[in-house]
Amino acid sequence: MMTDSILEGMGCALREPFALRVLGDEMEPEFPDGCIIIIEPNDRCPNPSYIFVEVEGVRWFRQYVRDADGRERLVALNPLYPEIDLTGLEWSVLGVVIQRNVRRRIKHYDYSAQTSDRH
């Protein structure tokens, strides 16, 4: 469940989409360094989806994946970075990425056909 404190200080209303700039190459090639992503705040987590998440007090932008055995993990698209196994960790979804902008080329992400695995 999201609380007002999760997004505190982000300068936007709790349930309004907000923009962040991607810093680093962890999510390349889909999300290159410096691109802008639009995040829709919520606590749903479709499988798979690109999410903004807090794990053990640290915020990450990663792809959420839940395998057939129910193992949940966060995956960096760049294979140079390790995945984060969420088993036994305290974590909460802050929002899902609904759009990215790379040099004025916009791509939308729609998870409506997917079911939420985490609430």
Jmol script that loads the backbone (N, CA, C; Angstrom):
load data "model"
ATOM      1  N   MET A   1       0.832  -1.178   0.000  1.00  0.00           N
ATOM      2  CA  MET A   1       0.000   0.000   0.000  1.00  0.00           C
ATOM      3  C   MET A   1       0.883   1.250   0.000  1.00  0.00           C
ATOM      4  N   MET A   2       0.569   2.197  -0.835  1.00  0.00           N
ATOM      5  CA  MET A   2       1.371   3.417  -0.889  1.00  0.00           C
ATOM      6  C   MET A   2       0.892   4.389   0.180  1.00  0.00           C
ATOM      7  N   THR A   3       1.829   5.141   0.705  1.00  0.00           N
ATOM      8  CA  THR A   3       1.488   6.193   1.642  1.00  0.00           C
ATOM      9  C   THR A   3       2.041   7.496   1.095  1.00  0.00           C
ATOM     10  N   ASP A   4       1.536   8.594   1.634  1.00  0.00           N
ATOM     11  CA  ASP A   4       1.998   9.905   1.178  1.00  0.00           C
ATOM     12  C   ASP A   4       3.509  10.058   1.334  1.00  0.00           C
ATOM     13  N   SER A   5       4.105   9.385   2.326  1.00  0.00           N
ATOM     14  CA  SER A   5       5.533   9.562   2.588  1.00  0.00           C
ATOM     15  C   SER A   5       6.412   8.940   1.508  1.00  0.00           C
ATOM     16  N   ILE A   6       5.900   7.948   0.748  1.00  0.00           N
ATOM     17  CA  ILE A   6       6.730   7.295  -0.270  1.00  0.00           C
ATOM     18  C   ILE A   6       7.174   8.288  -1.338  1.00  0.00           C
ATOM     19  N   LEU A   7       6.263   9.143  -1.779  1.00  0.00           N
ATOM     20  CA  LEU A   7       6.599  10.099  -2.828  1.00  0.00           C
ATOM     21  C   LEU A   7       6.805  11.506  -2.282  1.00  0.00           C
ATOM     22  N   GLU A   8       6.955  11.619  -0.988  1.00  0.00           N
ATOM     23  CA  GLU A   8       7.157  12.908  -0.348  1.00  0.00           C
ATOM     24  C   GLU A   8       8.348  13.635  -0.953  1.00  0.00           C
ATOM     25  N   GLY A   9       8.202  14.902  -1.194  1.00  0.00           N
ATOM     26  CA  GLY A   9       9.291  15.706  -1.702  1.00  0.00           C
ATOM     27  C   GLY A   9       9.500  15.594  -3.199  1.00  0.00           C
ATOM     28  N   MET A  10       8.618  14.905  -3.894  1.00  0.00           N
ATOM     29  CA  MET A  10       8.785  14.755  -5.334  1.00  0.00           C
ATOM     30  C   MET A  10       8.133  15.911  -6.092  1.00  0.00           C
ATOM     31  N   GLY A  11       7.454  16.813  -5.373  1.00  0.00           N
ATOM     32  CA  GLY A  11       6.916  18.002  -6.017  1.00  0.00           C
ATOM     33  C   GLY A  11       5.712  17.747  -6.894  1.00  0.00           C
ATOM     34  N   CYS A  12       4.981  16.678  -6.658  1.00  0.00           N
ATOM     35  CA  CYS A  12       3.785  16.412  -7.445  1.00  0.00           C
ATOM     36  C   CYS A  12       2.742  15.782  -6.544  1.00  0.00           C
ATOM     37  N   ALA A  13       1.505  15.817  -7.000  1.00  0.00           N
ATOM     38  CA  ALA A  13       0.444  15.184  -6.239  1.00  0.00           C
ATOM     39  C   ALA A  13       0.678  13.679  -6.216  1.00  0.00           C
ATOM     40  N   LEU A  14       0.250  13.044  -5.166  1.00  0.00           N
ATOM     41  CA  LEU A  14       0.531  11.634  -4.943  1.00  0.00           C
ATOM     42  C   LEU A  14       0.139  10.741  -6.109  1.00  0.00           C
ATOM     43  N   ARG A  15      -0.993  10.958  -6.718  1.00  0.00           N
ATOM     44  CA  ARG A  15      -1.475  10.069  -7.776  1.00  0.00           C
ATOM     45  C   ARG A  15      -1.335  10.656  -9.181  1.00  0.00           C
ATOM     46  N   GLU A  16      -0.586  11.716  -9.352  1.00  0.00           N
ATOM     47  CA  GLU A  16      -0.376  12.317 -10.660  1.00  0.00           C
ATOM     48  C   GLU A  16       0.900  11.764 -11.290  1.00  0.00           C
ATOM     49  N   PRO A  17       0.870  11.459 -12.594  1.00  0.00           N
ATOM     50  CA  PRO A  17       2.105  11.019 -13.265  1.00  0.00           C
ATOM     51  C   PRO A  17       3.210  12.070 -13.129  1.00  0.00           C
ATOM     52  N   PHE A  18       4.449  11.614 -13.080  1.00  0.00           N
ATOM     53  CA  PHE A  18       5.583  12.524 -12.959  1.00  0.00           C
ATOM     54  C   PHE A  18       6.715  12.039 -13.843  1.00  0.00           C
ATOM     55  N   ALA A  19       7.625  12.943 -14.147  1.00  0.00           N
ATOM     56  CA  ALA A  19       8.748  12.643 -15.039  1.00  0.00           C
ATOM     57  C   ALA A  19      10.040  12.519 -14.245  1.00  0.00           C
ATOM     58  N   LEU A  20      10.892  11.614 -14.699  1.00  0.00           N
ATOM     59  CA  LEU A  20      12.240  11.467 -14.159  1.00  0.00           C
ATOM     60  C   LEU A  20      13.209  11.310 -15.324  1.00  0.00           C
ATOM     61  N   ARG A  21      14.434  11.765 -15.127  1.00  0.00           N
ATOM     62  CA  ARG A  21      15.481  11.577 -16.125  1.00  0.00           C
ATOM     63  C   ARG A  21      16.274  10.323 -15.740  1.00  0.00           C
ATOM     64  N   VAL A  22      16.489   9.458 -16.704  1.00  0.00           N
ATOM     65  CA  VAL A  22      17.277   8.245 -16.474  1.00  0.00           C
ATOM     66  C   VAL A  22      18.749   8.636 -16.420  1.00  0.00           C
ATOM     67  N   LEU A  23      19.415   8.222 -15.362  1.00  0.00           N
ATOM     68  CA  LEU A  23      20.841   8.489 -15.201  1.00  0.00           C
ATOM     69  C   LEU A  23      21.578   7.157 -15.186  1.00  0.00           C
ATOM     70  N   GLY A  24      22.460   6.956 -16.136  1.00  0.00           N
ATOM     71  CA  GLY A  24      23.226   5.718 -16.209  1.00  0.00           C
ATOM     72  C   GLY A  24      22.768   4.832 -17.345  1.00  0.00           C
ATOM     73  N   ASP A  25      23.511   3.738 -17.514  1.00  0.00           N
ATOM     74  CA  ASP A  25      23.263   2.850 -18.648  1.00  0.00           C
ATOM     75  C   ASP A  25      22.637   1.516 -18.251  1.00  0.00           C
ATOM     76  N   GLU A  26      22.144   1.401 -17.020  1.00  0.00           N
ATOM     77  CA  GLU A  26      21.610   0.137 -16.532  1.00  0.00           C
ATOM     78  C   GLU A  26      20.416  -0.373 -17.334  1.00  0.00           C
ATOM     79  N   MET A  27      19.616   0.539 -17.919  1.00  0.00           N
ATOM     80  CA  MET A  27      18.402   0.132 -18.628  1.00  0.00           C
ATOM     81  C   MET A  27      18.522   0.309 -20.145  1.00  0.00           C
ATOM     82  N   GLU A  28      19.754   0.449 -20.636  1.00  0.00           N
ATOM     83  CA  GLU A  28      19.960   0.525 -22.087  1.00  0.00           C
ATOM     84  C   GLU A  28      19.845  -0.863 -22.685  1.00  0.00           C
ATOM     85  N   PRO A  29      19.393  -0.993 -23.904  1.00  0.00           N
ATOM     86  CA  PRO A  29      19.197   0.064 -24.894  1.00  0.00           C
ATOM     87  C   PRO A  29      17.797   0.687 -24.883  1.00  0.00           C
ATOM     88  N   GLU A  30      16.822   0.072 -24.213  1.00  0.00           N
ATOM     89  CA  GLU A  30      15.440   0.586 -24.239  1.00  0.00           C
ATOM     90  C   GLU A  30      15.336   1.982 -23.638  1.00  0.00           C
ATOM     91  N   PHE A  31      16.078   2.237 -22.567  1.00  0.00           N
ATOM     92  CA  PHE A  31      16.030   3.521 -21.867  1.00  0.00           C
ATOM     93  C   PHE A  31      17.452   4.071 -21.758  1.00  0.00           C
ATOM     94  N   PRO A  32      17.917   4.804 -22.776  1.00  0.00           N
ATOM     95  CA  PRO A  32      19.291   5.314 -22.756  1.00  0.00           C
ATOM     96  C   PRO A  32      19.502   6.402 -21.697  1.00  0.00           C
ATOM     97  N   ASP A  33      20.737   6.533 -21.290  1.00  0.00           N
ATOM     98  CA  ASP A  33      21.138   7.569 -20.338  1.00  0.00           C
ATOM     99  C   ASP A  33      20.617   8.919 -20.807  1.00  0.00           C
ATOM    100  N   GLY A  34      19.961   9.639 -19.924  1.00  0.00           N
ATOM    101  CA  GLY A  34      19.467  10.973 -20.230  1.00  0.00           C
ATOM    102  C   GLY A  34      18.047  11.032 -20.757  1.00  0.00           C
ATOM    103  N   CYS A  35      17.445   9.893 -21.080  1.00  0.00           N
ATOM    104  CA  CYS A  35      16.065   9.937 -21.580  1.00  0.00           C
ATOM    105  C   CYS A  35      15.120  10.268 -20.425  1.00  0.00           C
ATOM    106  N   ILE A  36      13.927  10.697 -20.780  1.00  0.00           N
ATOM    107  CA  ILE A  36      12.908  11.052 -19.794  1.00  0.00           C
ATOM    108  C   ILE A  36      11.873   9.939 -19.753  1.00  0.00           C
ATOM    109  N   ILE A  37      11.506   9.525 -18.536  1.00  0.00           N
ATOM    110  CA  ILE A  37      10.440   8.546 -18.382  1.00  0.00           C
ATOM    111  C   ILE A  37       9.288   9.183 -17.600  1.00  0.00           C
ATOM    112  N   ILE A  38       8.078   8.775 -17.945  1.00  0.00           N
ATOM    113  CA  ILE A  38       6.885   9.226 -17.227  1.00  0.00           C
ATOM    114  C   ILE A  38       6.403   8.039 -16.401  1.00  0.00           C
ATOM    115  N   ILE A  39       6.203   8.286 -15.122  1.00  0.00           N
ATOM    116  CA  ILE A  39       5.809   7.250 -14.179  1.00  0.00           C
ATOM    117  C   ILE A  39       4.409   7.542 -13.663  1.00  0.00           C
ATOM    118  N   GLU A  40       3.570   6.516 -13.714  1.00  0.00           N
ATOM    119  CA  GLU A  40       2.231   6.604 -13.146  1.00  0.00           C
ATOM    120  C   GLU A  40       2.289   5.983 -11.756  1.00  0.00           C
ATOM    121  N   PRO A  41       2.108   6.807 -10.710  1.00  0.00           N
ATOM    122  CA  PRO A  41       2.193   6.267  -9.350  1.00  0.00           C
ATOM    123  C   PRO A  41       1.069   5.273  -9.078  1.00  0.00           C
ATOM    124  N   ASN A  42       1.430   4.120  -8.611  1.00  0.00           N
ATOM    125  CA  ASN A  42       0.483   3.122  -8.123  1.00  0.00           C
ATOM    126  C   ASN A  42       1.278   1.976  -7.534  1.00  0.00           C
ATOM    127  N   ASP A  43       0.569   1.028  -6.961  1.00  0.00           N
ATOM    128  CA  ASP A  43       1.267  -0.084  -6.332  1.00  0.00           C
ATOM    129  C   ASP A  43       1.046  -1.393  -7.083  1.00  0.00           C
ATOM    130  N   ARG A  44       0.503  -1.316  -8.294  1.00  0.00           N
ATOM    131  CA  ARG A  44       0.323  -2.541  -9.081  1.00  0.00           C
ATOM    132  C   ARG A  44       1.630  -2.877  -9.796  1.00  0.00           C
ATOM    133  N   CYS A  45       1.776  -4.138 -10.094  1.00  0.00           N
ATOM    134  CA  CYS A  45       3.040  -4.572 -10.673  1.00  0.00           C
ATOM    135  C   CYS A  45       2.780  -5.649 -11.726  1.00  0.00           C
ATOM    136  N   PRO A  46       2.397  -5.255 -12.939  1.00  0.00           N
ATOM    137  CA  PRO A  46       2.171  -6.250 -13.994  1.00  0.00           C
ATOM    138  C   PRO A  46       3.452  -7.012 -14.318  1.00  0.00           C
ATOM    139  N   ASN A  47       3.296  -8.217 -14.803  1.00  0.00           N
ATOM    140  CA  ASN A  47       4.442  -9.057 -15.138  1.00  0.00           C
ATOM    141  C   ASN A  47       4.489  -9.301 -16.635  1.00  0.00           C
ATOM    142  N   PRO A  48       5.543  -8.903 -17.328  1.00  0.00           N
ATOM    143  CA  PRO A  48       6.631  -8.023 -16.876  1.00  0.00           C
ATOM    144  C   PRO A  48       6.228  -6.561 -17.021  1.00  0.00           C
ATOM    145  N   SER A  49       6.950  -5.689 -16.360  1.00  0.00           N
ATOM    146  CA  SER A  49       6.707  -4.249 -16.491  1.00  0.00           C
ATOM    147  C   SER A  49       7.954  -3.484 -16.069  1.00  0.00           C
ATOM    148  N   TYR A  50       8.022  -2.248 -16.534  1.00  0.00           N
ATOM    149  CA  TYR A  50       9.095  -1.347 -16.115  1.00  0.00           C
ATOM    150  C   TYR A  50       8.557  -0.565 -14.930  1.00  0.00           C
ATOM    151  N   ILE A  51       9.265  -0.643 -13.806  1.00  0.00           N
ATOM    152  CA  ILE A  51       8.749  -0.037 -12.581  1.00  0.00           C
ATOM    153  C   ILE A  51       9.786   0.838 -11.894  1.00  0.00           C
ATOM    154  N   PHE A  52       9.264   1.759 -11.106  1.00  0.00           N
ATOM    155  CA  PHE A  52      10.039   2.560 -10.172  1.00  0.00           C
ATOM    156  C   PHE A  52       9.700   1.949  -8.813  1.00  0.00           C
ATOM    157  N   VAL A  53      10.706   1.475  -8.116  1.00  0.00           N
ATOM    158  CA  VAL A  53      10.476   0.649  -6.938  1.00  0.00           C
ATOM    159  C   VAL A  53      11.446   1.043  -5.824  1.00  0.00           C
ATOM    160  N   GLU A  54      11.017   0.834  -4.594  1.00  0.00           N
ATOM    161  CA  GLU A  54      11.899   1.042  -3.453  1.00  0.00           C
ATOM    162  C   GLU A  54      12.164  -0.318  -2.812  1.00  0.00           C
ATOM    163  N   VAL A  55      13.448  -0.668  -2.718  1.00  0.00           N
ATOM    164  CA  VAL A  55      13.868  -1.947  -2.134  1.00  0.00           C
ATOM    165  C   VAL A  55      14.806  -1.654  -0.970  1.00  0.00           C
ATOM    166  N   GLU A  56      14.380  -2.042   0.213  1.00  0.00           N
ATOM    167  CA  GLU A  56      15.213  -1.847   1.403  1.00  0.00           C
ATOM    168  C   GLU A  56      15.699  -0.396   1.517  1.00  0.00           C
ATOM    169  N   GLY A  57      14.821   0.556   1.198  1.00  0.00           N
ATOM    170  CA  GLY A  57      15.143   1.973   1.326  1.00  0.00           C
ATOM    171  C   GLY A  57      15.875   2.600   0.149  1.00  0.00           C
ATOM    172  N   VAL A  58      16.168   1.824  -0.887  1.00  0.00           N
ATOM    173  CA  VAL A  58      16.863   2.332  -2.078  1.00  0.00           C
ATOM    174  C   VAL A  58      15.906   2.287  -3.258  1.00  0.00           C
ATOM    175  N   ARG A  59      15.854   3.367  -4.031  1.00  0.00           N
ATOM    176  CA  ARG A  59      14.951   3.430  -5.183  1.00  0.00           C
ATOM    177  C   ARG A  59      15.656   2.986  -6.458  1.00  0.00           C
ATOM    178  N   TRP A  60      14.937   2.193  -7.256  1.00  0.00           N
ATOM    179  CA  TRP A  60      15.470   1.619  -8.481  1.00  0.00           C
ATOM    180  C   TRP A  60      14.486   1.812  -9.619  1.00  0.00           C
ATOM    181  N   PHE A  61      15.018   1.897 -10.830  1.00  0.00           N
ATOM    182  CA  PHE A  61      14.233   1.804 -12.048  1.00  0.00           C
ATOM    183  C   PHE A  61      14.699   0.528 -12.732  1.00  0.00           C
ATOM    184  N   ARG A  62      13.811  -0.456 -12.817  1.00  0.00           N
ATOM    185  CA  ARG A  62      14.161  -1.759 -13.363  1.00  0.00           C
ATOM    186  C   ARG A  62      12.935  -2.404 -14.011  1.00  0.00           C
ATOM    187  N   GLN A  63      13.170  -3.535 -14.653  1.00  0.00           N
ATOM    188  CA  GLN A  63      12.077  -4.334 -15.173  1.00  0.00           C
ATOM    189  C   GLN A  63      11.722  -5.379 -14.114  1.00  0.00           C
ATOM    190  N   TYR A  64      10.439  -5.412 -13.773  1.00  0.00           N
ATOM    191  CA  TYR A  64       9.939  -6.414 -12.831  1.00  0.00           C
ATOM    192  C   TYR A  64       9.602  -7.676 -13.612  1.00  0.00           C
ATOM    193  N   VAL A  65      10.069  -8.832 -13.112  1.00  0.00           N
ATOM    194  CA  VAL A  65       9.788 -10.115 -13.745  1.00  0.00           C
ATOM    195  C   VAL A  65       9.429 -11.119 -12.653  1.00  0.00           C
ATOM    196  N   ARG A  66       8.369 -11.857 -12.903  1.00  0.00           N
ATOM    197  CA  ARG A  66       7.976 -12.959 -12.012  1.00  0.00           C
ATOM    198  C   ARG A  66       7.954 -14.220 -12.850  1.00  0.00           C
ATOM    199  N   ASP A  67       8.784 -15.204 -12.487  1.00  0.00           N
ATOM    200  CA  ASP A  67       8.871 -16.418 -13.308  1.00  0.00           C
ATOM    201  C   ASP A  67       7.775 -17.418 -12.932  1.00  0.00           C
ATOM    202  N   ALA A  68       7.732 -18.536 -13.629  1.00  0.00           N
ATOM    203  CA  ALA A  68       6.694 -19.554 -13.447  1.00  0.00           C
ATOM    204  C   ALA A  68       6.704 -20.149 -12.038  1.00  0.00           C
ATOM    205  N   ASP A  69       7.845 -20.092 -11.362  1.00  0.00           N
ATOM    206  CA  ASP A  69       7.954 -20.613  -9.998  1.00  0.00           C
ATOM    207  C   ASP A  69       7.557 -19.579  -8.947  1.00  0.00           C
ATOM    208  N   GLY A  70       7.185 -18.363  -9.391  1.00  0.00           N
ATOM    209  CA  GLY A  70       6.793 -17.309  -8.468  1.00  0.00           C
ATOM    210  C   GLY A  70       7.939 -16.457  -7.967  1.00  0.00           C
ATOM    211  N   ARG A  71       9.153 -16.700  -8.443  1.00  0.00           N
ATOM    212  CA  ARG A  71      10.315 -15.907  -8.036  1.00  0.00           C
ATOM    213  C   ARG A  71      10.216 -14.518  -8.654  1.00  0.00           C
ATOM    214  N   GLU A  72      10.291 -13.496  -7.821  1.00  0.00           N
ATOM    215  CA  GLU A  72      10.213 -12.112  -8.279  1.00  0.00           C
ATOM    216  C   GLU A  72      11.602 -11.500  -8.275  1.00  0.00           C
ATOM    217  N   ARG A  73      11.886 -10.737  -9.329  1.00  0.00           N
ATOM    218  CA  ARG A  73      13.203 -10.100  -9.398  1.00  0.00           C
ATOM    219  C   ARG A  73      13.120  -8.819 -10.224  1.00  0.00           C
ATOM    220  N   LEU A  74      14.131  -7.992 -10.035  1.00  0.00           N
ATOM    221  CA  LEU A  74      14.292  -6.766 -10.812  1.00  0.00           C
ATOM    222  C   LEU A  74      15.468  -6.967 -11.739  1.00  0.00           C
ATOM    223  N   VAL A  75      15.260  -6.645 -13.010  1.00  0.00           N
ATOM    224  CA  VAL A  75      16.263  -6.920 -14.022  1.00  0.00           C
ATOM    225  C   VAL A  75      16.698  -5.613 -14.686  1.00  0.00           C
ATOM    226  N   ALA A  76      17.996  -5.396 -14.750  1.00  0.00           N
ATOM    227  CA  ALA A  76      18.553  -4.309 -15.553  1.00  0.00           C
ATOM    228  C   ALA A  76      18.627  -4.831 -16.982  1.00  0.00           C
ATOM    229  N   LEU A  77      18.239  -4.022 -17.953  1.00  0.00           N
ATOM    230  CA  LEU A  77      18.272  -4.473 -19.345  1.00  0.00           C
ATOM    231  C   LEU A  77      19.690  -4.616 -19.867  1.00  0.00           C
ATOM    232  N   ASN A  78      20.615  -3.849 -19.310  1.00  0.00           N
ATOM    233  CA  ASN A  78      22.018  -3.948 -19.662  1.00  0.00           C
ATOM    234  C   ASN A  78      22.595  -5.159 -18.921  1.00  0.00           C
ATOM    235  N   PRO A  79      23.077  -6.180 -19.637  1.00  0.00           N
ATOM    236  CA  PRO A  79      23.557  -7.397 -18.978  1.00  0.00           C
ATOM    237  C   PRO A  79      24.792  -7.214 -18.097  1.00  0.00           C
ATOM    238  N   LEU A  80      25.397  -6.040 -18.115  1.00  0.00           N
ATOM    239  CA  LEU A  80      26.548  -5.791 -17.244  1.00  0.00           C
ATOM    240  C   LEU A  80      26.146  -5.658 -15.775  1.00  0.00           C
ATOM    241  N   TYR A  81      24.842  -5.472 -15.509  1.00  0.00           N
ATOM    242  CA  TYR A  81      24.368  -5.250 -14.146  1.00  0.00           C
ATOM    243  C   TYR A  81      23.596  -6.466 -13.650  1.00  0.00           C
ATOM    244  N   PRO A  82      23.807  -6.842 -12.400  1.00  0.00           N
ATOM    245  CA  PRO A  82      23.129  -8.027 -11.862  1.00  0.00           C
ATOM    246  C   PRO A  82      21.651  -7.769 -11.593  1.00  0.00           C
ATOM    247  N   GLU A  83      20.883  -8.838 -11.606  1.00  0.00           N
ATOM    248  CA  GLU A  83      19.479  -8.726 -11.236  1.00  0.00           C
ATOM    249  C   GLU A  83      19.376  -8.679  -9.723  1.00  0.00           C
ATOM    250  N   ILE A  84      18.243  -8.198  -9.245  1.00  0.00           N
ATOM    251  CA  ILE A  84      17.981  -8.122  -7.812  1.00  0.00           C
ATOM    252  C   ILE A  84      16.885  -9.123  -7.493  1.00  0.00           C
ATOM    253  N   ASP A  85      17.225 -10.155  -6.744  1.00  0.00           N
ATOM    254  CA  ASP A  85      16.240 -11.149  -6.307  1.00  0.00           C
ATOM    255  C   ASP A  85      15.471 -10.529  -5.144  1.00  0.00           C
ATOM    256  N   LEU A  86      14.160 -10.450  -5.265  1.00  0.00           N
ATOM    257  CA  LEU A  86      13.343  -9.783  -4.251  1.00  0.00           C
ATOM    258  C   LEU A  86      12.920 -10.697  -3.104  1.00  0.00           C
ATOM    259  N   THR A  87      13.285 -11.963  -3.171  1.00  0.00           N
ATOM    260  CA  THR A  87      12.919 -12.924  -2.135  1.00  0.00           C
ATOM    261  C   THR A  87      13.427 -12.467  -0.771  1.00  0.00           C
ATOM    262  N   GLY A  88      12.521 -12.312   0.162  1.00  0.00           N
ATOM    263  CA  GLY A  88      12.880 -11.953   1.530  1.00  0.00           C
ATOM    264  C   GLY A  88      13.197 -10.489   1.758  1.00  0.00           C
ATOM    265  N   LEU A  89      13.094  -9.655   0.720  1.00  0.00           N
ATOM    266  CA  LEU A  89      13.407  -8.231   0.873  1.00  0.00           C
ATOM    267  C   LEU A  89      12.135  -7.416   1.082  1.00  0.00           C
ATOM    268  N   GLU A  90      12.278  -6.302   1.783  1.00  0.00           N
ATOM    269  CA  GLU A  90      11.193  -5.331   1.918  1.00  0.00           C
ATOM    270  C   GLU A  90      11.204  -4.452   0.682  1.00  0.00           C
ATOM    271  N   TRP A  91      10.087  -4.436  -0.068  1.00  0.00           N
ATOM    272  CA  TRP A  91      10.045  -3.615  -1.270  1.00  0.00           C
ATOM    273  C   TRP A  91       8.620  -3.177  -1.556  1.00  0.00           C
ATOM    274  N   SER A  92       8.523  -2.048  -2.246  1.00  0.00           N
ATOM    275  CA  SER A  92       7.210  -1.535  -2.628  1.00  0.00           C
ATOM    276  C   SER A  92       7.315  -0.828  -3.975  1.00  0.00           C
ATOM    277  N   VAL A  93       6.281  -1.005  -4.770  1.00  0.00           N
ATOM    278  CA  VAL A  93       6.212  -0.376  -6.088  1.00  0.00           C
ATOM    279  C   VAL A  93       5.780   1.071  -5.899  1.00  0.00           C
ATOM    280  N   LEU A  94       6.522   1.986  -6.483  1.00  0.00           N
ATOM    281  CA  LEU A  94       6.173   3.402  -6.435  1.00  0.00           C
ATOM    282  C   LEU A  94       5.386   3.813  -7.672  1.00  0.00           C
ATOM    283  N   GLY A  95       5.575   3.092  -8.777  1.00  0.00           N
ATOM    284  CA  GLY A  95       4.848   3.396 -10.002  1.00  0.00           C
ATOM    285  C   GLY A  95       5.375   2.604 -11.176  1.00  0.00           C
ATOM    286  N   VAL A  96       4.616   2.647 -12.268  1.00  0.00           N
ATOM    287  CA  VAL A  96       5.019   1.971 -13.498  1.00  0.00           C
ATOM    288  C   VAL A  96       5.333   3.009 -14.570  1.00  0.00           C
ATOM    289  N   VAL A  97       6.289   2.679 -15.407  1.00  0.00           N
ATOM    290  CA  VAL A  97       6.665   3.565 -16.507  1.00  0.00           C
ATOM    291  C   VAL A  97       5.597   3.449 -17.594  1.00  0.00           C
ATOM    292  N   ILE A  98       5.013   4.583 -17.972  1.00  0.00           N
ATOM    293  CA  ILE A  98       3.982   4.577 -19.005  1.00  0.00           C
ATOM    294  C   ILE A  98       4.449   5.239 -20.305  1.00  0.00           C
ATOM    295  N   GLN A  99       5.607   5.919 -20.249  1.00  0.00           N
ATOM    296  CA  GLN A  99       6.093   6.599 -21.450  1.00  0.00           C
ATOM    297  C   GLN A  99       7.577   6.885 -21.314  1.00  0.00           C
ATOM    298  N   ARG A 100       8.258   6.915 -22.452  1.00  0.00           N
ATOM    299  CA  ARG A 100       9.650   7.385 -22.460  1.00  0.00           C
ATOM    300  C   ARG A 100       9.822   8.338 -23.631  1.00  0.00           C
ATOM    301  N   ASN A 101      10.755   9.250 -23.473  1.00  0.00           N
ATOM    302  CA  ASN A 101      11.045  10.248 -24.500  1.00  0.00           C
ATOM    303  C   ASN A 101      12.551  10.248 -24.725  1.00  0.00           C
ATOM    304  N   VAL A 102      12.947   9.877 -25.938  1.00  0.00           N
ATOM    305  CA  VAL A 102      14.358   9.886 -26.317  1.00  0.00           C
ATOM    306  C   VAL A 102      14.494  10.850 -27.484  1.00  0.00           C
ATOM    307  N   ARG A 103      15.095  11.990 -27.226  1.00  0.00           N
ATOM    308  CA  ARG A 103      15.283  13.016 -28.265  1.00  0.00           C
ATOM    309  C   ARG A 103      13.994  13.261 -29.050  1.00  0.00           C
ATOM    310  N   ARG A 104      12.924  13.514 -28.304  1.00  0.00           N
ATOM    311  CA  ARG A 104      11.598  13.856 -28.848  1.00  0.00           C
ATOM    312  C   ARG A 104      10.888  12.702 -29.540  1.00  0.00           C
ATOM    313  N   ARG A 105      11.440  11.511 -29.447  1.00  0.00           N
ATOM    314  CA  ARG A 105      10.735  10.317 -29.936  1.00  0.00           C
ATOM    315  C   ARG A 105      10.069   9.672 -28.721  1.00  0.00           C
ATOM    316  N   ILE A 106       8.746   9.620 -28.753  1.00  0.00           N
ATOM    317  CA  ILE A 106       7.985   9.144 -27.601  1.00  0.00           C
ATOM    318  C   ILE A 106       7.504   7.720 -27.839  1.00  0.00           C
ATOM    319  N   LYS A 107       7.606   6.908 -26.794  1.00  0.00           N
ATOM    320  CA  LYS A 107       7.086   5.545 -26.820  1.00  0.00           C
ATOM    321  C   LYS A 107       6.223   5.358 -25.586  1.00  0.00           C
ATOM    322  N   HIS A 108       5.035   4.768 -25.779  1.00  0.00           N
ATOM    323  CA  HIS A 108       4.110   4.516 -24.672  1.00  0.00           C
ATOM    324  C   HIS A 108       4.166   3.043 -24.274  1.00  0.00           C
ATOM    325  N   TYR A 109       3.935   2.780 -22.995  1.00  0.00           N
ATOM    326  CA  TYR A 109       3.909   1.425 -22.458  1.00  0.00           C
ATOM    327  C   TYR A 109       2.527   1.188 -21.858  1.00  0.00           C
ATOM    328  N   ASP A 110       1.876   0.124 -22.309  1.00  0.00           N
ATOM    329  CA  ASP A 110       0.519  -0.189 -21.869  1.00  0.00           C
ATOM    330  C   ASP A 110       0.514  -1.575 -21.244  1.00  0.00           C
ATOM    331  N   TYR A 111       0.125  -1.649 -19.987  1.00  0.00           N
ATOM    332  CA  TYR A 111       0.112  -2.903 -19.261  1.00  0.00           C
ATOM    333  C   TYR A 111      -1.319  -3.405 -19.039  1.00  0.00           C
ATOM    334  N   SER A 112      -2.298  -2.814 -19.704  1.00  0.00           N
ATOM    335  CA  SER A 112      -3.701  -3.150 -19.440  1.00  0.00           C
ATOM    336  C   SER A 112      -4.022  -4.600 -19.780  1.00  0.00           C
ATOM    337  N   ALA A 113      -3.321  -5.218 -20.695  1.00  0.00           N
ATOM    338  CA  ALA A 113      -3.585  -6.606 -21.065  1.00  0.00           C
ATOM    339  C   ALA A 113      -2.943  -7.584 -20.092  1.00  0.00           C
ATOM    340  N   GLN A 114      -2.092  -7.080 -19.203  1.00  0.00           N
ATOM    341  CA  GLN A 114      -1.399  -7.935 -18.255  1.00  0.00           C
ATOM    342  C   GLN A 114      -2.096  -7.899 -16.909  1.00  0.00           C
ATOM    343  N   THR A 115      -1.945  -8.946 -16.150  1.00  0.00           N
ATOM    344  CA  THR A 115      -2.511  -8.971 -14.814  1.00  0.00           C
ATOM    345  C   THR A 115      -1.468  -8.491 -13.816  1.00  0.00           C
ATOM    346  N   SER A 116      -1.949  -7.881 -12.756  1.00  0.00           N
ATOM    347  CA  SER A 116      -1.037  -7.447 -11.700  1.00  0.00           C
ATOM    348  C   SER A 116      -0.657  -8.611 -10.838  1.00  0.00           C
ATOM    349  N   ASP A 117       0.622  -8.746 -10.574  1.00  0.00           N
ATOM    350  CA  ASP A 117       1.106  -9.817  -9.710  1.00  0.00           C
ATOM    351  C   ASP A 117       1.259  -9.347  -8.277  1.00  0.00           C
ATOM    352  N   ARG A 118       1.440  -8.073  -8.097  1.00  0.00           N
ATOM    353  CA  ARG A 118       1.684  -7.559  -6.758  1.00  0.00           C
ATOM    354  C   ARG A 118       0.782  -6.358  -6.536  1.00  0.00           C
ATOM    355  N   HIS A 119       0.204  -6.286  -5.354  1.00  0.00           N
ATOM    356  CA  HIS A 119      -0.659  -5.151  -4.992  1.00  0.00           C
ATOM    357  C   HIS A 119      -0.146  -4.492  -3.745  1.00  0.00           C
TER     358      HIS A 119
END
end "model"
wireframe off; spacefill off
backbone 0.3
color backbone group
